[in-house]
């Protein structure tokens, strides 16, 4: 990364100077395009006052091998729903259901360490940051999901008309420039923004009984980008 003033001024920096960006478009794990670069750049230009927030809940990352795994139907001994007669009711095939109930804000997960440029001059300077590694960010969740992750992502896309994916890749070499005020430090982290969704998951069995509903919080990849804050 590099930093330069509007005149020839030498500035201190805690980060290394990197080569020009080797950019490439971000694609979702399912092959759909990520939000347009122009839209992402506009969002990335927002200067925050603190580092990115962590998820509010204790969450577990979904491993790549489990993204498309069908849910396993548990043994359920619950009573039939009112109006159903054991042995006569037929709701086959078994249905795995996920119902999103609310959409929250974006949370940023960084790929690699945070970077910082400090402007020790009395003039506004230009800071340029470049991502130093490639990494993938997937879905995280709080409880058991009784459907596949892919099916859950499709349901969220349909309900909220948003671009989400099971996984996004933040690549090495992406660069971003921003003004750093006098005697301030600009901090930057490259990674993936994820949308928070709350919902319920349950199973309707072939005999028309239902499993208990689970309240689930999900953090789903939305777009690749920078998170900036001043200190």
C-alpha positions as CSV (number, residue, x, y, z in Angstrom):
1,X,0.0,0.0,0.0
2,X,1.1,3.6,-0.5
3,X,0.3,7.1,0.7
4,X,1.1,10.4,-1.0
5,X,0.3,14.0,-0.3
6,X,-0.9,16.6,-2.8
7,X,2.7,17.9,-2.9
8,X,5.9,16.0,-2.6
9,X,5.8,14.9,1.0
10,X,7.1,11.8,2.8
11,X,4.6,10.2,5.1
12,X,5.0,7.5,7.7
13,X,3.2,4.2,7.2
14,X,3.0,1.0,9.1
15,X,2.3,-1.0,6.0
16,X,4.3,-2.3,3.1
17,X,4.3,-0.7,-0.4
18,X,2.6,-3.2,-2.8
19,X,2.5,-3.5,-6.6
20,X,-0.5,-2.3,-8.7
21,X,-3.7,-4.2,-8.4
22,X,-4.3,-7.3,-10.3
23,X,-8.0,-7.1,-10.1
24,X,-10.6,-9.6,-11.3
25,X,-14.4,-9.7,-10.9
26,X,-15.9,-11.5,-7.9
27,X,-18.2,-14.4,-8.6
28,X,-20.5,-16.1,-6.2
29,X,-20.0,-19.8,-5.5
30,X,-23.0,-20.6,-7.7
31,X,-21.5,-18.6,-10.6
32,X,-23.8,-15.6,-10.3
33,X,-22.0,-12.2,-10.5
34,X,-21.3,-10.2,-7.3
35,X,-22.7,-6.6,-7.1
36,X,-21.3,-4.2,-9.7
37,X,-17.8,-2.7,-9.0
38,X,-19.3,0.8,-9.1
39,X,-21.9,-0.1,-6.4
40,X,-19.3,-1.8,-4.3
41,X,-16.8,1.1,-4.6
42,X,-19.5,3.6,-3.5
43,X,-20.2,1.5,-0.4
44,X,-16.5,0.9,0.3
45,X,-15.9,4.6,0.3
46,X,-17.8,5.0,3.6
47,X,-15.4,5.9,6.4
48,X,-16.4,4.3,9.7
49,X,-15.3,5.3,13.2
50,X,-14.5,1.8,14.5
51,X,-13.3,-1.6,13.3
52,X,-15.9,-4.0,11.8
53,X,-18.4,-5.5,14.2
54,X,-18.3,-9.2,15.0
55,X,-21.5,-11.3,14.8
56,X,-23.6,-10.8,18.0
57,X,-24.2,-14.5,18.5
58,X,-21.9,-17.6,18.8
59,X,-21.9,-18.8,15.2
60,X,-20.4,-21.9,13.4
61,X,-18.9,-21.7,9.9
62,X,-20.5,-24.1,7.4
63,X,-17.7,-26.3,5.9
64,X,-17.5,-26.5,2.1
65,X,-18.4,-30.2,2.1
66,X,-21.7,-29.5,3.8
67,X,-23.0,-26.7,1.6
68,X,-25.1,-29.0,-0.6
69,X,-25.7,-31.8,1.8
70,X,-29.4,-32.7,2.1
71,X,-30.7,-32.5,5.6
72,X,-30.9,-35.8,7.5
73,X,-34.4,-36.6,8.7
74,X,-34.3,-37.2,12.4
75,X,-36.4,-39.8,14.2
76,X,-39.4,-37.9,15.5
77,X,-41.9,-39.3,18.0
78,X,-44.3,-36.3,18.2
79,X,-48.0,-36.7,18.0
80,X,-49.8,-36.1,14.6
81,X,-51.2,-32.7,14.1
82,X,-55.0,-32.2,14.8
83,X,-57.1,-33.7,12.1
84,X,-54.4,-36.2,11.1
85,X,-55.0,-39.9,11.5
86,X,-52.0,-42.1,12.2
87,X,-51.5,-44.6,9.4
88,X,-53.8,-42.6,7.1
89,X,-52.2,-39.2,6.8
90,X,-49.8,-38.9,3.9
91,X,-47.6,-35.8,3.5
92,X,-44.9,-37.6,1.5
93,X,-42.3,-36.8,0.5
94,X,-40.8,-35.4,3.7
95,X,-40.4,-31.6,3.4
96,X,-37.4,-29.7,4.8
97,X,-38.5,-26.0,5.4
98,X,-36.6,-22.8,6.0
99,X,-38.6,-19.6,6.5
100,X,-36.7,-16.3,6.8
101,X,-38.4,-13.8,9.1
102,X,-36.1,-10.7,9.0
103,X,-33.1,-9.2,7.3
104,X,-30.5,-7.3,9.3
105,X,-27.4,-5.2,8.5
106,X,-24.1,-6.1,6.8
107,X,-21.2,-7.5,8.8
108,X,-17.7,-7.5,7.4
109,X,-15.3,-10.5,7.7
110,X,-11.8,-9.7,6.8
111,X,-9.4,-11.9,4.7
112,X,-5.9,-11.2,6.0
113,X,-4.7,-8.6,8.5
114,X,-5.9,-5.0,8.8
115,X,-3.7,-2.4,7.2
116,X,-3.0,1.2,8.3
117,X,-1.6,4.4,6.8
118,X,-0.8,7.4,9.0
119,X,-0.7,11.0,7.7
120,X,1.7,12.9,9.9
121,X,1.5,16.1,7.7
122,X,-0.8,19.1,7.9
123,X,-2.3,18.4,4.5
124,X,-4.8,15.9,3.3
125,X,-3.0,12.9,1.7
126,X,-4.1,10.0,-0.5
127,X,-3.8,6.5,0.9
128,X,-3.9,3.4,-1.3
129,X,-4.4,0.0,0.1
130,X,-3.9,-3.4,-1.7
131,X,-5.2,-6.8,-0.6
132,X,-2.3,-9.1,0.3
133,X,-3.9,-12.5,0.2
134,X,-6.8,-14.6,-1.3
135,X,-9.4,-16.2,0.9
136,X,-13.0,-17.5,0.9
137,X,-15.8,-16.6,3.3
138,X,-18.9,-18.7,3.6
139,X,-22.1,-19.0,5.6
140,X,-22.1,-19.0,9.5
141,X,-25.1,-20.0,11.6
142,X,-26.3,-20.4,15.2
143,X,-28.3,-23.6,15.2
144,X,-29.2,-26.7,13.3
145,X,-30.5,-26.0,9.8
146,X,-33.0,-28.6,8.6
147,X,-32.5,-28.0,4.9
148,X,-29.4,-27.6,2.7
149,X,-27.4,-24.3,2.8
150,X,-28.0,-23.9,-0.9
151,X,-31.7,-24.1,-0.5
152,X,-31.6,-21.6,2.4
153,X,-29.7,-19.1,0.2
154,X,-32.2,-19.5,-2.6
155,X,-35.1,-18.8,-0.2
156,X,-33.4,-15.6,1.0
157,X,-32.7,-14.4,-2.5
158,X,-36.4,-14.9,-3.4
159,X,-37.8,-13.3,-0.3
160,X,-35.6,-10.2,-0.1
161,X,-34.4,-9.8,-3.7
162,X,-30.8,-9.6,-2.6
163,X,-27.5,-11.0,-4.0
164,X,-26.3,-13.7,-1.6
165,X,-24.2,-16.8,-2.0
166,X,-23.0,-19.8,-0.2
167,X,-19.4,-18.5,-0.6
168,X,-17.5,-15.5,-2.0
169,X,-13.7,-15.2,-2.6
170,X,-11.7,-12.0,-1.8
171,X,-8.6,-12.0,-4.1
172,X,-5.1,-10.7,-3.7
173,X,-4.2,-7.5,-5.5
174,X,-7.5,-5.6,-5.2
175,X,-6.7,-1.9,-4.5
176,X,-8.6,1.0,-3.1
177,X,-7.7,4.7,-2.5
178,X,-9.1,7.2,0.0
179,X,-8.2,10.5,1.5
180,X,-6.5,10.6,4.9
181,X,-7.0,13.8,6.9
182,X,-4.0,15.6,8.5
183,X,-2.7,13.8,11.6
184,X,-5.1,10.9,11.2
185,X,-4.7,7.2,10.4
186,X,-6.8,5.3,7.9
187,X,-7.3,1.6,8.6
188,X,-8.5,-0.8,5.9
189,X,-9.6,-4.5,5.8
190,X,-10.4,-6.4,2.6
191,X,-12.9,-9.2,2.8
192,X,-16.6,-10.2,2.4
193,X,-19.7,-8.4,3.6
194,X,-22.3,-10.8,4.9
195,X,-26.0,-10.1,5.5
196,X,-27.6,-11.2,8.8
197,X,-30.9,-13.1,8.4
198,X,-33.2,-14.5,11.1
199,X,-35.5,-17.4,10.4
200,X,-37.0,-20.7,11.4
201,X,-36.2,-24.2,10.2
202,X,-38.3,-27.4,10.6
203,X,-39.4,-30.7,8.9
204,X,-42.8,-31.9,7.9
205,X,-42.6,-35.7,7.9
206,X,-44.3,-38.1,5.6
207,X,-47.0,-38.9,8.2
208,X,-47.8,-35.1,8.5
209,X,-46.1,-34.6,11.9
210,X,-43.7,-31.7,12.2
211,X,-40.4,-31.4,14.0
212,X,-39.9,-28.6,16.5
213,X,-39.1,-25.3,14.9
214,X,-35.6,-23.9,15.3
215,X,-34.9,-20.2,15.5
216,X,-31.8,-19.6,13.4
217,X,-29.5,-16.7,12.7
218,X,-27.5,-16.8,9.5
219,X,-24.7,-14.6,8.2
220,X,-24.6,-15.1,4.4
221,X,-22.0,-13.7,1.9
222,X,-23.3,-10.7,0.1
223,X,-20.4,-8.8,-1.6
224,X,-16.6,-8.5,-1.6
225,X,-15.2,-5.2,-0.5
226,X,-13.2,-3.0,1.8
227,X,-14.1,-1.8,5.3
228,X,-12.4,1.5,6.2
229,X,-12.2,3.3,9.5
230,X,-10.2,6.3,10.9
231,X,-8.3,6.6,14.1
